[in-house]
Amino acid sequence: MDNLGHVAEIAVPMLLQGLGNTVIISLAAIAISIVLGILLGLMRICSIKAFNKTAGIYIKIFRCTPFMVQVYLAYYLPPSFGLKIPAMAVGIGILGMYTAAYVAVIFESGIKSIGKGQREAAYAMNIPWFKMVKRILFPQIYGIILPPLTGQFLQTVKDSSVLSVITVAELTMMTNKAIGITFSPLGVYLCAGVFYWLLNICIEILSKICEKKAFKFSM
């Protein structure tokens, strides 16, 4: 018991520090992915071929290459051009850009599930494109895309663990540091697993609240 208490005394503060950084990284990356993902999704349904192809290339690059490779390139490529970017900023940026590719596909699929009829009717009535998306399309797809978005954001939290390879002090890196000090991998990994689980449970609860609001809005 004394040994367990000693391990907890050392490991828990370190894991809480890592958890705090994981929360910051995940929330910032999710915010970036929502903005960028919606923009890319709109470009995919746009009639302008240059926008459509550009978004398609972006999505294919980020979805068809390993995330760890993207992290390494984002971290080591800028210094070769004389740019020094903090690891935390690199981690947030690349995780947001990576997640945005998946958000774009979800958003695009949601819009396409409605069908072209409503868009064609809006064009016939000379409704501005942005207003059509905001007032006609988005309220209908909100409830449709929320569940897959929630799944993707849960994955984003787990993907943040990859950032430990570029020395970002998130939960996984702090877990490894705590193991190196305490020499108790089982207990430390169990604590880390509980922290990840609690964080994802919070995201699921928030998603359920948003789903209820979406249902009330649709009524």
Buried (B, 14 or more C-beta within 10 A) or exposed (E): EEEEEEBBEBBBEBBBBBBBBBBBBBBBBBEBBBEBBBBBBBBBBBEEEEBBEBBBEBBEEBEEEEBEEBBBEBBEEEEEEEEEBEBBEBBBBBBBBBBBBBBBBBBBBBBBEBEEEBBEEBEEEEBEBEEBBEEBBBEBBBBBBBEBBBBBBBEBBBBBBBBBBBEBBBBBBBBBBBBEEBEBEEBBBEBBEEBBEEBBEEBEEEBEEBBEEBEEEEE
